[in-house]
Amino acid sequence: MIRILLALVLMLPVAVQADTRIPASKSEISLSFAPLVKQAAPAVVNIYASRVVEQRSPFADDPFFGNFFRDFAAPRPRVQNSLGSGVILSPDGIMVSNYHVVGQATDIRVVLNTREEFAARVLLADEESDIAILKLDGARNMPFLRFRDSDTVEVGELVLAIGNPFGVGQTVSSGIVSGLARSGTATGNARGYFIQTDAPINPGNSGGALIDINGDLIGVNTSILTRSGGSNGIGFAIPSALVEQFVKQATSGEQRFQRPWAGLTGQSVDADISESLGRAAPQGILISAIHPASPFLEAGLRVGDVILQVDRQPVNTPAEMIYRMSVKGIGETARVQIARQGKTKALKVNLIAPPDSPARNTKTLGGTDVLPGLTVARINPAVIEELGLPVNSEGIVVLDPGRWGARAGLRTGDIITDINGRVIERPAQVARALAKAAPRIAITAIRGSQRIQLRFRA
């Protein structure tokens, strides 16, 4: 009898444990993602894009060899095709995809999972964010996905990636959110900001949907980081909050995505910097330079301050700060928390576009000038932002070197300081200075952090 009781006691924990693993009903046995996929999949579309490019000889722009090979390598049109995915965001056919899928396409065809086909046009595209907003022609009562605020997404959530990998048709893969606030690693773009997932994202999945277990859109798939080139890596999705801001600007008629301008330079606070500042933990962005017209300067920020939060969200890289500002949008006010000399302080910063003043006074040299086609302009905050120049850049910058300027060694973004020793302060001075310096010309310019000198004969 004692042996029987002992056996029952030993079996009891095993029986209880087993009972928690066995489905208790037929409905539990049939649990799956099928209802979720059935709900969300119709709003995810396949995109077939093409553009006509001119296949040219590598010597076409060379002043000497271009003429020599002119009859041997005439330009020929060639069609480039790309394949990807997209997500419908409204009943009237507003949708999102990646810039690298449709950004430069001349013909875009969108195919639904019902095999219905629509032509589409790009409303707003931005290569830096790898986002394109499109409109389906003649679309009505379309299936669409609703946005979920990507700031509410947490690591560990179940997600589904829906797209058209390898052109085989619409497929679904599952995974979890494996990381947040991933910047720079996905596309090599230091200003990128992504949701990280282990859901397989293969070639052709770009532009597809990353959805949560309620079927709401939390991100747009953009790329995968892998050693083998397959899906055994980590995937990245553009957060829905940024996509929503793009849709807002596209539907309001903007032709170019407008980002708020910070007008400052900073670096992530690491352990060494944190120790030197007397802070307990490495966090935030240490400010090293501020433009005189920066809205942060107007709000009271100084060089040496550490930005900790933007709208109560921590920021630890410049990419995160730009993302937070972009999501908020131009014309709004952001609450910024900073650290200064061991104390924290809150600032209200007006989010503005980079001022296009003073006037650029853009000048393009004519056919009778030295270096015809060379285009220069006066530097202002808008030019700094467009060309990615250092925040405190001043002077005259090259917008386009032209054919002959490129041959002389000039590049877009070069800041011309003097020509044959004559200081250049206005765009209009460039043509006259080149003419006086000919035939032996020496141009001094700043390229990045280096000062260079270009010497040539006119």
Secondary structure, 3 states (H helix, E strand, C coil): CHHHHHHHHHHHHHHHHHHHHCCCCHHHHCCCCHHHHHHHHHHEEEEEEEEEEEECCCCCCCCCHHHHCCCCCCCEEEEEEEEEEEEECCCCCEEEECHHHHCCCCEEEEECCCCCEEEEEEEEEECCCCEEEEEECCCCCCCCCCECCHHHCCCCCEEEEEECHHHCCCEEEEEEEEEEEECCCCCCCCCCCEEEECCCCCCCCCCCEEECCCCCEEEEEEEEECCCCCCCCEEEEEEHHHHHHHHHHHHCCCCCCCCCCCCEEEEECCHHHHHHHCCCCCCCEEEEEECCCCHHHHHCCCCCCEEEEECCEECCCHHHHHHHHHHHCCCCEEEEEEEECCEEEEEEEECCCCCCCCCCCCEECCCCCCCCCCEEEECCHHHHHHHCCCCCCCCEEEEECHHHHHHHCCCCCCEEEEECCEECCCCCHHHHHHHHHCCEEEEEEEECCEEEEEEEEC
